[in-house]
């Protein structure tokens, strides 16, 4: 969504858990990431109905939040 809104092409690659474990032998940060990889292996579902019932507010749709956040950064970035 961020790339689409900014008009940039994403440059991504993937690494397997096994490879991350191997890299973790030499890079402490990579070693710590292995236990968090489950977050990226299945869709991460965010659901706000309990919050809405409890507080009467609704969550901002992701597309709107991305659009408004990028617009804010563009208006507030420092000119160098």
N, C-alpha and C positions, 0 to 999 in steps of 0.2 A: 504494500500500500504506500509506503514511504517513497519507494522508487517511482511508482506510477505518478504520484502527486508531484514529485520534483522533476520528472521527465528524464531520470537517469536510468541506465541499464545496470541491473545488479550483477556483481561478479562474486559468485559463490562457489564453494567446493565442499565436499563432505569428507569425513574421516571416520573409519570404523572404530568400534569400541576397542578392538584388539590393537589397532594402530595407536589409539590414544593411550592405551596402557603402556605400550612400548615407548612412546614419546615421554610418558610420565616417569620413566626410569631416569630421565635426564632433566626434565622440566617440571618443577614442583607444581606449577599452576595447571599443567595438563593432567597431572596425577589427581589433583583435586576435582577436575572436571568430569572424570570418569563416573563418579557417583551421581552426577547431575544429568547425565546423558539421557536418562529416561524421559526427561521433559521434552526432548526433541524427537523422540521415536514414535510418538502417537500425537494426534491432534490435541491441543490444549484448549479445552472447552471452558469458557467463562460464562457464568449464568448469574443473573442479577435479581431473580424474582424474590428471594428472601430479603435482600437489601431493600427492594422496592416496597415490599409489605411492611417492613420494620420502620422505614424512614419516609415513605411516601415520595421518594425521588426516583427518577429513572436514570439508567446508565446512558451515557452519550454513545451513539453508534460509532464504531471504530473509524469508519470512513470520514465522518464529520470531525472526530477528534484529531485525526491525522491532518486533515485539510486546515483546521483552525490553528493547530500547533505550528505547522509550517508557515502559515500566513503570519503568525505572531513573530516567529524567528526572522522572517524576511523583513518585517517592519522594524525589528529591534536589533538587528545585527549591526555591529560597529563598522563604520567605514574606515579602512586603513589605507 
